Structure formats: structure tokens, C-alpha cells
Amino acid sequence: MWTTGKDLVVPQVVDTCLLVPQVVDILWSDPMLQEGCKANAVRGAGCYFGPDVTEQLLQKYNLQLLIRSHECKPEGYEFCHNRKVLTIFSASNYYEVGSNRAAYVKLGPALTPHIVQYQANKATHTLTMRQRVSRVEQSALRALREKLFAHSSDLLREFKKHDAGKTGIISVSDWAVAVETVLRLGLPWRVLRPQLVSRSVGSTLEYSAWLEDLAKDWPSRENIQSSLLETLYRNRSNLETIFRIIDSDHSGFISLDELRQAWKLFSSHMGIVGTDECICSLARSIDFNKDGRIDINEFLEAFRLVEQSCSRDTACGHPEDSSCGGLSTA
């Protein structure tokens, strides 16, 4: 059951990424095979650095080995740059169950690295590399379909630009151009078409039917406008990131204490006052199955309900409810 705590001490946390740009570089930079250094366009932050950069760094600070993380590896670890850079990734099944192993490194008195591999699910430990790669590909395609669904309205408008006769049919080439125009991912859409489009006749496809097929992949909810569901999936990655930040013990659930700490930290920066009773009320309202904790599905559902309520209030001209210090009890 949710209870009200009175004596919680919340430490002040400073976002060092805002104060020290080097933290962003350390977090997001990745090694590359080519020499030199260039911007990391894939991550949107940090850089790619070559073996020459690694050599300069190690010599400058009299180091032997650079150990870094934050990049998934199939075996949980990987040496590169003449074994002078070691990537360690400690989250198994990162993309999908069986997609990758995890590892950690032990350093003895001689500082010789000893790699320990593991996998959370023993049943997937015997999968071959091909099977693991296949699971990663399936997970990537599912994420890509989710992104396409999240932009369904934009895609429909773009498809109609290529359908001057309003036939509901466009060529595969136009489909690929339209998808890239909307998503701007730089992917070979024509190559990916067989994995993304099930209904196509020759070199043409019915774009409305294809969008309907995309919608069938995601949970339909009664009385939800399609635009609202699109918005939820469009922002799902951001919401999942927020969920993981609040879930400080990485249990996969948000407890009342975790929610309370997150809210007090947020309110101290935003100058919003919220009582402890109000935070408990918020927690109870999000805990739909009343098991005393909030999982990711309940978290996403709460945002959906809040957005639906805000959209309805805006349409009706109702003022925003300012009770409970700005907390919504969807």
C-alpha cells in the first residue's frame, strides 16, 4: 500500500552535463576504425575517435588501457585500437531476449583485464551468433514500425502529395521518398520494404491500407483518437527514459519513495509546491492495478490520460486545474 513519509531527506543533485561539456563527450563518444576524430552524428552528441586519438591520450596521461562503456556489444565486451580500448557492456538482452550477452572486467594487481561474461536468461545462453543477430534485427524492425506508426498522420499527408489522381495507390519509389521526407533517417527504404510492407502489388502499394496495417501492431484502446495514440508512441522513448531515471534502483517499478524523491527534485528546480499527501495521491492514481508500485505500462497510460484530459479541456475552454500544486491525478 502507498504510505505517506514525513522524514525523507532528498540530496541536491546538479546536472553536471549542463556544467561540464566534457561529461557529454565522455558519455556519448565511440571508437572507430579510421584514424582521426569526427562528430558522432548517430548519437547526436560526442564524437568518433580513431586509434591515433587513443594513442595520443594514453601517451599524454601515461596510461595503458582505456576502458569505456555505453555501447552494446554482442558478446558484452570488445577490444579495439590494438587492444588499447576495451568496451564493456553490462546489460544482457539489451535489444531483445537473447540479443546480446553482458560482461564485466576484473583487474588484478598486474592490471591485466579478466573478462567475465553472463546472460540473465539461461535459456538464451546457447543461442548462436546468427540467432542473436536475428533477434536484434527483429527488435530494430519493430522499433522502426513503431516510429512509422508514430508519424502516421504526417506520412498520410506526404503520400497524398504523390497521389495526384487520388487513387489511394502510389509507386514504391514514391513511398520510399515520402517516408524519408517525413522520418529523415537516411535508411534504404526500398531495401527495407519487404520487411515493412506486406500489401504491395508489383511496384505499387495502397498507402491507406499499409497505414492501417501499422496501426494493428499496436494496442488499440477504446475511445482513443488516433492522433493521441500517435503522440504517445512518438514520445514513448522519452517517457521510457524518464521512467528509468525515476526508477533509481532499476527494479523495473517506481516505488512511492522514488516518485517522491523525483518530484521533490523537480519541484525544487521548477519552484512548484506539492505536499507529500498530494504525491501519494498521484502515485495511487497511476497505480491502476493497486499493487503498490508503478510499472512502465501504468506510467505510459497515465501520460496518455493526462494528455487526453488536457486536449478535452482545451477544446471545451476549461481552465487548467491548479489544485495539488500542479500535480495531475489522472
KOLSE-957410 format. One record per residue (C-alpha): residue number from 1; x, y, z. Coordinates in steps of 0.1 Angstrom, whole numbers, plus 2048, in hexadecimal, padded with zeros to 3 digits. Each point is the difference from the previous one (the first is absolute). Layout:
<pts>
PT   num     x     y     z
PT   NUM     X     Y     Z
...
</pts>
This chain:
<pts>
PT   num     x     y     z
PT     1   800   800   800
PT     2   80B   824   7FA
PT     3   809   812   821
PT     4   80A   823   808
PT     5   824   806   80B
PT     6   809   81F   814
PT     7   825   7FE   806
PT     8   80E   7FC   7DD
PT     9   821   812   7F9
PT    10   806   807   7DC
PT    11   824   808   7F5
PT    12   805   81D   7E9
PT    13   80A   7F2   7DD
PT    14   812   816   7E7
PT    15   7FD   7F8   7DB
PT    16   825   7FE   7F8
PT    17   7F9   7FC   7DB
PT    18   7F4   825   800
PT    19   81F   80B   813
PT    20   81C   7EB   7F1
PT    21   7FD   7FA   7DA
PT    22   81C   7E6   803
PT    23   7E7   7E9   812
PT    24   7EB   7FF   7E1
PT    25   81F   7F7   7EB
PT    26   80A   7E4   818
PT    27   7DC   7F2   800
PT    28   7F9   800   7DB
PT    29   821   7FC   7EE
PT    30   808   7DF   7EE
PT    31   820   7F1   7F1
PT    32   803   7FB   7DB
PT    33   818   7ED   7E9
PT    34   80B   81E   7EC
PT    35   819   819   80E
PT    36   7F5   823   80A
PT    37   7E3   80F   812
PT    38   7DE   80A   7F3
PT    39   7DD   808   80E
PT    40   7EA   7E3   80B
PT    41   7E2   807   7EA
PT    42   7EF   7E0   80A
PT    43   7FE   808   825
PT    44   7FD   826   7FA
PT    45   81B   807   81A
PT    46   824   7F7   806
PT    47   818   7F4   7E5
PT    48   80F   7E3   7EE
PT    49   825   7FC   808
PT    50   81A   7EB   7EE
PT    51   81E   7EC   80C
PT    52   817   81E   7FC
PT    53   7EB   814   818
PT    54   801   7E3   819
PT    55   826   7FD   7FD
PT    56   804   826   806
PT    57   7E9   7FE   81F
PT    58   812   7E2   810
PT    59   822   80F   7FA
PT    60   7F6   822   80D
PT    61   7F3   7F2   821
PT    62   818   7E2   802
PT    63   7E5   7E7   7FE
PT    64   7FF   7DC   7F2
PT    65   7DB   7FA   7FA
PT    66   7E0   813   7FB
PT    67   7E1   7EF   80E
PT    68   7DF   80E   7F5
PT    69   7DB   7F6   7FD
PT    70   7DE   80D   7F4
PT    71   802   7ED   7DF
PT    72   7EF   7DE   7FC
PT    73   816   7E3   7F5
PT    74   7F4   7DD   7F6
PT    75   818   7EF   818
PT    76   7FE   81A   81B
PT    77   823   80D   7F9
PT    78   817   809   7E4
PT    79   824   80A   7FC
PT    80   80B   818   7E4
PT    81   81C   818   7F8
PT    82   81B   7E6   803
PT    83   7EF   7F3   821
PT    84   806   822   810
PT    85   7DA   808   802
PT    86   7E9   7E8   812
PT    87   7DA   804   7FE
PT    88   7EC   7F1   81C
PT    89   7DA   7FD   7FE
PT    90   7F0   7F1   81F
PT    91   7DB   7FE   7F5
PT    92   7F8   7DE   7F0
PT    93   7E1   7FD   7E9
PT    94   802   825   7F9
PT    95   7EC   801   7E0
PT    96   7ED   7DF   804
PT    97   803   7E1   815
PT    98   81E   7ED   7F3
PT    99   80D   81E   7EB
PT   100   820   804   813
PT   101   815   7F4   81D
PT   102   80D   817   81B
PT   103   822   802   810
PT   104   814   811   81B
PT   105   826   802   804
PT   106   817   7F7   81D
PT   107   822   810   805
PT   108   819   7EE   815
PT   109   821   80E   80F
PT   110   810   7FF   7DE
PT   111   7E3   813   7F1
PT   112   7FA   7E4   7E7
PT   113   7DB   801   7F6
PT   114   7EC   7E1   806
PT   115   7DE   7FF   7EF
PT   116   7E2   7F0   810
PT   117   7E2   7FA   7E9
PT   118   7DD   7F8   80B
PT   119   7DC   800   7F3
PT   120   7E1   806   816
PT   121   7EB   7E4   7EF
PT   122   811   7DE   800
PT   123   7E9   7F4   7E4
PT   124   80F   819   7E8
PT   125   825   7FA   809
PT   126   802   7E4   7E6
PT   127   7F4   816   7E3
PT   128   818   802   7E3
PT   129   80D   822   7F3
PT   130   7E9   7FE   7E2
PT   131   7E2   7FA   817
PT   132   80A   81D   816
PT   133   805   817   7E2
PT   134   7DE   7F5   7F3
PT   135   7EF   80B   820
PT   136   812   821   7FF
PT   137   7F4   805   7DC
PT   138   7DC   7F7   80A
PT   139   801   819   81D
PT   140   80E   81B   7EA
PT   141   7E4   7FA   7E6
PT   142   7E6   802   81B
PT   143   80F   821   80D
PT   144   7FF   80D   7DC
PT   145   7DC   7F6   7FB
PT   146   7F8   812   821
PT   147   811   81F   7F3
PT   148   7EC   7FE   7DF
PT   149   7E0   7FC   813
PT   150   808   81E   816
PT   151   802   815   7E0
PT   152   7E1   7F1   7EF
PT   153   7EF   821   7FB
PT   154   81F   811   7F2
PT   155   805   7E2   7E9
PT   156   7DC   801   7F3
PT   157   804   824   7F7
PT   158   820   7FA   7EE
PT   159   7F2   7E1   7ED
PT   160   7E3   815   7F4
PT   161   819   819   7F0
PT   162   80C   7E3   7EA
PT   163   7DC   7F5   7F8
PT   164   7F4   81C   7E8
PT   165   7E3   7EA   7F3
PT   166   7F5   7F7   824
PT   167   800   7DB   7F8
PT   168   80E   7F6   822
PT   169   81D   7EF   7EE
PT   170   824   80C   7FC
PT   171   81F   7F1   7F2
PT   172   81A   7EF   817
PT   173   819   81B   7F5
PT   174   7E8   81C   80B
PT   175   7F9   7ED   820
PT   176   825   7FE   808
PT   177   804   825   7F8
PT   178   7E2   80A   816
PT   179   80B   7EB   81E
PT   180   823   80F   7FF
PT   181   7F2   823   7FC
PT   182   7EC   7FB   821
PT   183   818   7EC   815
PT   184   822   80C   7F2
PT   185   813   7E1   80C
PT   186   815   7FB   7E1
PT   187   7F6   7DC   7FD
PT   188   7FE   7EB   7E0
PT   189   7DA   7FE   801
PT   190   7FC   7ED   7DF
PT   191   817   7E5   80E
PT   192   7EC   7FF   821
PT   193   7DE   800   7EE
PT   194   7FB   7D9   801
PT   195   804   802   826
PT   196   7E9   81E   804
PT   197   7E5   7FC   7E6
PT   198   7EC   7E1   7FD
PT   199   7E6   80D   7E7
PT   200   810   80A   7DF
PT   201   7F8   7F6   7DD
PT   202   81F   802   7EA
PT   203   80E   823   803
PT   204   7E2   810   810
PT   205   7EE   800   821
PT   206   7E0   80C   811
PT   207   80E   818   819
PT   208   7E0   803   815
PT   209   7FE   7DA   804
PT   210   825   800   80A
PT   211   7FB   81A   81B
PT   212   7E2   7EC   80D
PT   213   817   7E1   802
PT   214   819   814   814
PT   215   7E5   80A   819
PT   216   7F6   7DC   805
PT   217   823   7F9   80F
PT   218   7F9   817   81E
PT   219   7E7   7FC   81C
PT   220   7DF   810   7F7
PT   221   7EE   811   81C
PT   222   7DB   808   801
PT   223   7F7   824   7F9
PT   224   823   80C   7F9
PT   225   806   817   7E2
PT   226   81A   7F3   7E8
PT   227   814   821   803
PT   228   802   7FB   826
PT   229   80D   7DD   7FD
PT   230   819   80C   7E6
PT   231   80C   81B   818
PT   232   805   7E6   81B
PT   233   816   7EA   7EA
PT   234   812   81E   7F2
PT   235   80C   809   823
PT   236   802   7DD   80E
PT   237   826   7FF   800
PT   238   801   820   814
PT   239   7E7   7F4   819
PT   240   813   7DF   804
PT   241   81F   814   807
PT   242   7EE   814   81B
PT   243   7F3   7DF   80F
PT   244   823   7F2   802
PT   245   80D   81F   810
PT   246   7E5   800   81B
PT   247   805   7DA   805
PT   248   820   806   812
PT   249   805   7DC   80C
PT   250   7FA   7F3   7DD
PT   251   7E5   7E7   80C
PT   252   7E9   807   7E3
PT   253   7E7   810   817
PT   254   7FC   823   810
PT   255   7FB   800   825
PT   256   7F0   81C   814
PT   257   822   80A   80E
PT   258   80E   802   7DD
PT   259   7E3   815   7F3
PT   260   802   816   81F
PT   261   825   807   7FB
PT   262   7FC   806   7DB
PT   263   7E3   818   806
PT   264   812   814   81C
PT   265   81F   803   7EA
PT   266   7EA   80C   7E3
PT   267   7EC   818   816
PT   268   820   80F   80F
PT   269   80C   80A   7DD
PT   270   7DE   80B   7F3
PT   271   7F4   812   81F
PT   272   7E0   7EB   802
PT   273   7F3   7F7   822
PT   274   7F0   7DE   805
PT   275   7F7   7F0   821
PT   276   80A   7DC   809
PT   277   7DB   7F7   802
PT   278   7FC   80C   7DD
PT   279   81D   7EC   7F3
PT   280   7F1   7E1   810
PT   281   7DF   808   7EF
PT   282   812   803   7DF
PT   283   811   7DE   806
PT   284   7DF   7EF   808
PT   285   7F0   80E   7E1
PT   286   81C   7F3   7EA
PT   287   800   7DE   811
PT   288   7E3   7F3   7EC
PT   289   802   7DB   80C
PT   290   805   80B   824
PT   291   81E   7EA   807
PT   292   814   81C   811
PT   293   818   808   7E4
PT   294   800   80F   7DD
PT   295   80C   7ED   7E2
PT   296   808   80E   7DE
PT   297   7DE   7F9   7F1
PT   298   7EE   813   81C
PT   299   819   81C   7FC
PT   300   7F9   804   7DB
PT   301   7DA   7FC   806
PT   302   801   81D   819
PT   303   810   817   7E6
PT   304   7E6   7F5   7E6
PT   305   7E3   808   818
PT   306   80F   822   80A
PT   307   805   80A   7DB
PT   308   7DD   7F5   7F7
PT   309   7F2   814   81D
PT   310   814   81F   7F7
PT   311   7F5   7FD   7DC
PT   312   7DC   7FD   80A
PT   313   802   81E   819
PT   314   811   815   7E5
PT   315   7E5   7F8   7E7
PT   316   7E5   809   819
PT   317   811   81F   80C
PT   318   804   7F4   824
PT   319   81C   80F   815
PT   320   81C   7EA   80B
PT   321   7FB   7F1   822
PT   322   81A   80F   818
PT   323   7F8   7EB   81E
PT   324   819   7EA   811
PT   325   81D   817   7F7
PT   326   7FD   7F9   7DB
PT   327   7FF   7DA   804
PT   328   7E8   7EE   7E9
PT   329   7ED   7E3   80F
PT   330   7F6   7EF   7DF
</pts>
